[in-house]
Amino acid sequence: MEMLHNLASLYHSLTHIHHTLGDAHDEMTTSTFHRAIQTVEHLRLTLPAQLAKPRVAIVCGSGLGGLAETVDGKVREEWAYGDVPGFPVSTGYNMDTVAFATRVCKLLGVETMLLTNAAGGLNPDYSVGDIVCLNDHLNLAGLVGFHPLRGPNEQDFGVRFPPLSDAYDISLRQLAHRSWQGLRQQQPSERRMHEGVYAFVAGPSYETRAECRMLRQIGADVVGMSTVPEIIVARHSGMRVLAFSLVTNSTVQTPVVRADDPELQSLSQAELDEYMSRGRANHEEVLEAGRLAAVDMQGLVLRIVAEL
């Protein structure tokens, strides 16, 4: 009986090891690295030879999709997101999925990521239509656990604890300033370019007045719902990063008026609604501001890419 008991224990132990190894194998074959490899193999089936190993990837933010039109149509390939394995169709995914395309870019051979986004202006010196070259960020979502590197480290891409104190490449930022000066000399405009700090929030709602005041007080110049996950993953993968925000609206930072304010007592409901809507963020206005700034943004990006 004792021998049978020992044999049964050995069987259960071997079964447990088998399942453990099987789980580990399944995890390995479904890792981000493995899925990215599959996506790259799929893309290279249709990529022409001159596009098979790109060196620069450009991410177009809200209202800035016109950047894609600057690419030479004779050497361009287009895919719908839904046709690319692993690419999410917007919106509302976890951070790892959001940044998956960045991993694919790395495996394709991309060395430099150039990212653009539409953002709300927090710095009172910024005007709608200004461009901000990012030099740092506040990853508020990441500080509370919504981080693209959370979970087992993808060692094939980078180290467990990548530094981000130099996330925004200073040589690329210097190139951006030179390119902007050249563009302004060729095409004078009142539009300005700044350097500043981007606050990343999860969204999808726009920020409250109190949240905007807090973000400004802790050092943010602009606020938005994108870009930072991709930047973190790009740096984790060893890519250089340059990022721009287009200020598409000025955030409202004045405190909400008290309901018992004497000035409001004589206002009708329609007048109250109009009063409270002043400065409210509007996605259609964001897209329109992006459209109006598209020419300058395209000119800037083209000058930069030409130097890389």
C-alpha atoms as one frame of an Amber mdcrd trajectory, in Angstrom:
protein
   0.000   0.000   0.000   2.838   2.346   0.864   4.396   1.729  -2.567   1.072
   2.438  -4.281   0.737   5.640  -2.269   4.240   6.746  -3.309   3.526   5.937
  -6.957   0.309   7.961  -6.790   2.177  10.923  -5.267   4.838  10.674  -7.979
   2.140  10.625 -10.659   0.485  13.738  -9.244   3.861  15.506  -9.023   4.699
  14.666 -12.648   1.235  15.782 -13.751   1.703  19.090 -11.917   5.108  19.624
 -13.569   3.595  18.832 -16.969   0.819  21.399 -16.489   3.276  23.979 -15.161
   5.571  23.537 -18.148   2.562  23.670 -20.455   1.365  26.917 -18.896   4.864
  28.383 -19.178   5.015  27.351 -22.844   1.613  28.907 -23.527   2.681  32.125
 -21.808   5.906  32.200 -23.834   4.162  31.654 -27.161   1.576  34.354 -26.416
   4.051  36.918 -25.056   4.086  40.427 -26.483   7.393  39.664 -28.189   5.988
  36.568 -29.889   2.813  38.369 -30.995   4.878  41.295 -32.308   7.032  38.887
 -34.323   3.889  37.436 -35.904   2.638  40.908 -36.805   5.979  41.885 -38.343
   6.006  38.715 -40.435   2.496  39.537 -41.651   3.437  43.113 -42.593   6.601
  42.098 -44.421   4.572  39.882 -46.739   3.250  43.030 -48.427   5.916  45.653
 -47.697   8.013  46.641 -50.738  11.762  46.236 -50.355  12.393  49.948 -49.768
   9.983  49.941 -46.814  10.953  46.615 -45.278  13.265  48.178 -42.675  11.982
  51.649 -41.723  14.171  53.829 -39.479  11.556  56.387 -38.350   7.972  55.882
 -37.151   5.505  58.780 -36.899   2.387  58.671 -34.708  -0.356  61.067 -35.825
  -2.487  62.528 -33.044  -6.118  63.697 -33.104  -6.744  65.954 -36.084  -3.192
  65.420 -37.371  -3.822  62.469 -39.660  -2.882  64.707 -42.589   0.745  63.988
 -41.751   0.310  60.652 -43.492  -0.490  62.468 -46.726   3.029  63.908 -46.820
   4.434  60.447 -47.515   5.382  59.774 -51.130   2.413  57.879 -52.562   4.661
  55.866 -54.874   6.317  54.117 -51.927   3.434  53.884 -49.497   1.536  50.942
 -48.058  -1.704  51.341 -46.093  -3.603  48.935 -43.850  -6.726  49.295 -41.795
  -5.984  48.628 -38.113  -8.459  45.783 -38.137  -6.453  44.050 -40.866  -3.196
  43.982 -38.892  -2.849  41.087 -36.394  -2.683  42.375 -32.833  -3.533  45.991
 -33.669  -6.482  47.219 -31.572  -9.384  49.066 -33.182 -10.057  52.087 -30.980
 -10.765  52.418 -28.131 -10.458  51.518 -24.412  -7.678  48.936 -24.203  -5.081
  48.163 -21.547  -1.704  49.910 -21.701   0.184  46.923 -23.104  -2.237  46.653
 -26.025  -2.176  50.407 -26.631   1.616  50.316 -27.006   1.733  47.099 -29.044
   2.313  48.941 -32.343   5.428  50.508 -30.803   6.826  47.016 -30.166   6.110
  46.130 -33.774   7.971  49.251 -34.929  11.010  48.165 -32.924  11.055  44.728
 -34.535  10.638  46.281 -37.972  13.906  48.145 -37.377  12.661  51.582 -36.320
  15.296  53.586 -34.439  13.391  56.837 -33.817   9.775  57.462 -32.795   8.232
  60.840 -33.614   4.897  61.279 -31.865   2.266  64.009 -32.145  -0.866  64.614
 -30.129  -3.634  67.116 -29.480  -3.504  68.521 -25.941  -5.174  71.007 -23.666
  -3.086  73.999 -22.705  -2.409  74.424 -18.985   0.392  76.983 -19.241  -1.187
  80.457 -19.475   1.585  81.551 -21.858   0.400  79.049 -24.484  -2.183  79.917
 -27.121  -4.481  77.622 -29.073  -2.537  76.538 -32.157   0.900  76.650 -30.504
   3.171  73.607 -30.739   4.925  72.202 -27.674   8.079  70.094 -27.996   7.861
  67.771 -25.003  10.857  67.482 -22.688   9.262  65.520 -19.818   5.975  64.037
 -18.692   3.779  63.256 -15.694   2.459  59.701 -16.007  -0.435  59.989 -13.565
  -2.083  56.793 -14.790   1.209  54.941 -14.384   1.697  56.171 -10.836  -1.496
  54.360  -9.801  -0.748  51.106 -11.630  -1.927  51.564 -15.230   1.538  51.179
 -16.734   2.547  49.631 -20.103   5.476  47.754 -18.530   3.508  46.238 -15.667
   3.697  42.444 -15.454   6.507  40.086 -16.480   9.324  41.990 -18.174   9.706
  41.524 -21.928  13.459  40.884 -21.706  13.717  40.600 -25.489  12.904  44.303
 -25.659  14.593  45.820 -22.612  15.467  45.819 -18.929  13.056  45.469 -16.026
  13.553  49.011 -14.694  14.299  51.406 -17.580  15.281  54.993 -16.648  13.137
  57.802 -18.046  15.010  60.889 -16.838  16.331  61.278 -20.391  13.273  59.957
 -22.218  13.034  62.933 -24.591  16.204  62.937 -26.701  17.955  66.310 -26.391
  19.681  66.053 -29.773  16.312  65.513 -31.436  14.860  68.457 -29.522  17.724
  70.640 -30.728  16.985  69.489 -34.269  13.319  70.381 -33.726  14.207  73.941
 -32.739  16.493  74.374 -35.753  13.805  72.972 -38.032  11.169  75.285 -36.565
  13.376  78.337 -37.032  14.012  77.351 -40.647  10.296  76.820 -41.235   9.406
  80.214 -39.739  11.982  81.985 -41.878  10.499  80.368 -44.963   6.843  80.672
 -43.885   6.341  83.469 -41.308   3.529  82.826 -38.841   2.332  83.892 -35.395
   2.265  80.261 -34.309   4.914  79.566 -31.636   6.821  76.495 -30.513   7.595
  75.946 -26.823   9.191  73.209 -24.726   7.123  71.807 -21.932   5.849  68.983
 -19.724   2.947  66.739 -20.767   0.525  65.340 -18.190  -0.862  61.960 -19.244
  -4.332  61.121 -17.935  -6.387  58.046 -18.764  -9.556  59.773 -19.993 -11.848
  59.460 -21.836 -13.559  62.364 -20.074 -11.919  65.764 -20.231 -10.449  67.134
 -17.014 -12.363  69.100 -14.390 -11.373  72.631 -13.431  -9.886  71.414 -10.142
  -7.899  68.705 -11.928  -6.509  71.274 -14.368  -5.413  73.548 -11.523  -3.727
  70.600  -9.786  -1.895  69.535 -12.953  -0.613  73.048 -13.512   0.549  73.348
  -9.904   2.571  70.113 -10.090   4.416  71.209 -13.213   2.403  70.287 -16.309
   2.168  72.621 -19.307  -0.248  70.546 -21.403  -2.567  67.620 -20.711  -3.773
  64.756 -22.876  -4.804  61.118 -23.069  -2.128  59.559 -25.275   1.553  59.361
 -26.241   3.157  58.521 -22.885   2.527  54.734 -23.014   4.151  54.636 -26.454
   7.073  56.754 -25.254   7.715  54.486 -22.265   7.638  51.375 -24.444   9.832
  53.016 -27.095  12.454  53.902 -24.489  12.196  50.430 -22.955  12.948  49.088
 -26.439  15.951  51.364 -26.947  14.401  53.777 -29.459  14.991  57.531 -29.495
  11.918  59.699 -28.911  10.736  63.111 -30.096   7.198  64.248 -29.279   5.019
  67.272 -29.999   1.723  68.481 -28.578  -0.546  70.780 -30.537  -2.461  73.029
 -28.147  -6.017  72.601 -29.403  -7.849  74.192 -26.482  -7.085  76.206 -23.366
  -8.173  74.434 -20.187 -10.534  76.113 -17.749  -8.807  76.573 -14.401 -10.996
  79.149 -12.672 -12.901  77.606  -9.749 -16.514  76.600 -10.339 -18.809  79.456
  -9.368 -20.856  78.959  -6.201 -24.535  78.298  -6.780 -25.444  81.053  -4.277
 -23.354  83.700  -6.050 -25.503  86.872  -6.165 -24.549  87.500  -9.802 -26.242
  84.280 -10.877 -29.565  84.691  -9.152 -31.226  86.713 -11.912 -30.045  84.465
 -14.753 -32.442  82.192 -16.630 -31.704  78.479 -17.091 -30.485  79.115 -20.644
 -28.207  81.900 -19.415 -26.867  79.653 -16.656 -26.131  76.897 -19.163 -24.271
  79.340 -21.385 -22.335  80.712 -18.425 -21.181  77.266 -17.275 -20.252  76.145
 -20.809 -17.637  78.862 -21.310 -14.281  77.274 -22.122 -15.707  73.741 -22.104
 -13.555  71.268 -24.067 -15.109  70.104 -27.326 -13.699  67.267 -29.443 -14.887
  68.826 -32.708 -12.963  71.994 -31.847  -9.899  69.857 -31.095 -10.082  68.291
 -34.553 -10.581  71.683 -36.195  -7.560  73.173 -34.425  -5.540  70.187 -35.632
  -6.697  70.765 -39.191  -5.710  74.441 -39.080  -2.247  73.627 -37.706  -1.668
  70.697 -40.033   0.409  72.612 -42.578   2.881  73.867 -39.971   3.081  70.493
 -38.238   3.630  68.723 -41.547   6.359  71.172 -42.534   8.093  70.741 -39.181
   7.940  66.938 -39.260   9.212  66.764 -42.837  12.193  68.979 -42.034  13.067
  66.848 -39.025  12.714  63.502 -40.817  14.836  64.793 -43.691  17.703  65.318
 -41.227  17.481  61.864 -39.643
